[in-house]
């Protein structure tokens, strides 16, 4: 069965998350139903590079799927998108790949961005797609503090209690904070992330930006290796999986 790679974008608001669940529609389910439709009812399992939570978005999610026949990439993309309507999911690129390609296990780096709308007025157009913080945040202070988290650390403080990873140790290769007008973007890159790691870090960086915490407070929270020391967990609204790198 020929393997195909899909690059996918989606609005996470209507979904229970990436992974199939019994309590509602997931992105995986929407894609698998589209695949079955283009294969005349033959089912197939979609394997994603990252399991985004409910409300989390993607512009560069990657998945692989084994189909009953080989498809030309543009034909497969268009066929899947025709059957994905009206779900807010789009296959941006579809392409045949080698049988040993694994969307999750072949990945060497994942990239996320978190968007904070930092102004008094609430969003009229981006509601559900940004975290609205009305009080003024110091993005430069947030960036400076963020550098204490870059590198290999025990991220227990910034890990969800229900996280199933075998180890809390991760290597954060990039954590940058920058303001463009009223928007603050937090960009994070690593081989892999813990459950709620990015949202926990962003929530704690907000404490730095609003002067509740100093850089030393953030570092102390990291070194405490205790979930109770996390500042807060940012809402899913502003989080996007924007890319996955492969060898």
N, C-alpha and C positions, 0 to 999 in steps of 0.2 A: 504494500500500500504506500504510494508516494507521499512523502512528507512535505508539508508546505508551511512557510513562515508567514505570519500575519503581523503587521504593525497597525495598532488600533488606537483610536481616540474615543473618549466617552465622557459624558456628563454623569457624574456619579449620584446625582440627587435622587433619581427614582429607584435606585437599586439597593439591595441589601449588602452589596459589596461585590467583589470580583467572583468569589467562589459560590458554587451552587449551595443553596440552603433551602430548608423546608418552609421558611416563613415568608418567602416572597421571591420576586424576580431578581436574578443576579446577572451580571454582565456575561459570565460564562454560559449561563443558560440561554440567554438571548442569542449568543453566537452559535451555540450547539444546535439550537432550533433552526437557525438560518442554514447551517451546514447540512442538516438533515433534509431541509427543503430542496437544496440544490443537488442533493444526491438521491432524490426520489424516495426519501424516507429512510435511507440508510443512516444509522446513528454514527457519531464520532465524538471523541472526547477532545476538548480544547485544553491545552496545557499552557498556563500563563507564566510569565517571568516574575510577576509579583502579585500577591493577594491583597489588593487594595480594600480598605474598609468601606462600609456604607458611607455615602456622601463624598468620597474621595474621587477625584477626576484623573484623567490621563490624556496626554497628547502623544505619548510614545510607548504605550504598553506593547509588549511583544508576546506572541503566543505561537505554538506550533500545533498542527493537526495532521493526522494521517487520513488521506482520502481514498476512495475506491479507484480513482483514476488520476492521472497527471493532468493538471490544469495549466493553461497559460496564465501568468500572474494577473494581467489586467482583466481577463475574462472572469477569473475567480473573484477578484475584488468587486467587480460590478454586480456579479450574481449574488454575492453575500449581502452587499449593501441594499439590493432590491428587496431582500427578504428580512432585513433588519428593521425596516420601517414598521411602526413609527418610533421605535426605541432610539434614544439619543446616543447611538453607537455607530461608528463608521470605521470600516476597514480602509486604511489609507494606502497601504501597500500589501500585496500578496505575491509570494514568490516561492518556487520550488527550492528545496534545500536538501542537503545530504541526509541520509537516514539516521545519522548519529547526532544531528543537531537537536539540542534540548533548550527550549526557551528559558527554562529556569537554571538548569545545571551547567549550561555552556556559557552563561553570562559571566563577564569579568568586572562589570561595574554597572550600578544603577544610579540614576539621577532624578532628584526630586526638586521641585520649587514650591515654596509656600508663599502665598500672596496675602499681605495685610493692607487693607484700605485704611489709611491713617488720616482721617479728616472728621470734622464734626458732623457733616451731613451723611446720612446713611446712603447705601447704594440703591439706585433705582433700577439699574440694568444688570449689575453683577451680584445681586443678592443670591446667596447660596454658592457663590463661586469665589468669595474672598472672606477673610475675617475682618469685620469692621471694628476698628478700635478708634474711638473718638478722641481720646486724650493724645496729645503730641508725644511721639516716641523719638528717642535719640538713636537713629540708625547707626551712627558711627560708634557709639558706645556698645550697641548690640554686636556689631561686627568685631570690635576689639575683644569683647568677652567671649564671643563664639570661638576664637582661635584657641582658647584653653581646652576646647573639646576635640580639636583636630588631632588625629593620631590614633594609636591603639590604646583603648581604655576598657575598663569594666563599666558598662553603661546601665547597671542595675537601677540607678535612680531614674533613668529615662526609659524604662522598660515597663510595659503593661504587666499587671499582676498575672494575667492569664497567658502571657507569652509562652510559647511552647519550644522556643529555641533551646538547644542543649547548653549553650553558654551565653552569658551576658557580654562577653568580650567581643568588641567589633573595632574595625579600623576605619575611622571617618577620614576620608581623603580630602574632603573639601567642605567648608561651612562658611559661606559668605553672606553678608547682609548688606543690601544697598537700597537707597531710596531713589525713586524716579517720580518726581512730583508728589502726588498723594499716595503712591503705592510703594510699600516696602516689600522687597523680595528676599527670601531666605533660600539659598541654593545649597543643597547637600548632595554629596557623591560618596559612594562606598560600594564595596563588593556586595554587601547585604546589610539589611537593617533589621532591628528588633521590632516587635509589635509596638506600635505607637511611639517609636523612638523619635521620629522627626517632629511629630505633633507635641511631644513632651518637651523637646528641646526648644521649639519655637515658643511654647507657652512660658517657659522659663526665661527665654531671651526677652519676651515682652516685659517681664519684671525688671530686667536691666534697662530697657528702653524707657520705662516709666519711672526710673530712679528708685524703685522699691528694693532692688538688689544692686550690688556692685559686681564687678568682674570677679572679685575674691569670693563673693557669695555663690556665684555660679560654680566656681572651681570647688568650693567646699561641698556643694551639693553633689557634684560628680564624685568627689573622693569619699563621701559618706556611704556610697553604694547602698542607698536605702530609698525605696520608692516614696516614702513619706516626705523626703526632702525635695521632690520635684515641685517646681513652682506651680504649675497648672498644666493641663493638657489642652492645647489649642483645638478648636473645632475642626471637623474634617473639611469644611467648606473651602478653605484656601489651599488645600494640598493637591498637587498634581504630580503624577509619575510622567516625567518628560522624556525619558530615554533609557535604553539599555544597551550596553556595549558588549560586543562579542569579539573573539580573537580574529 
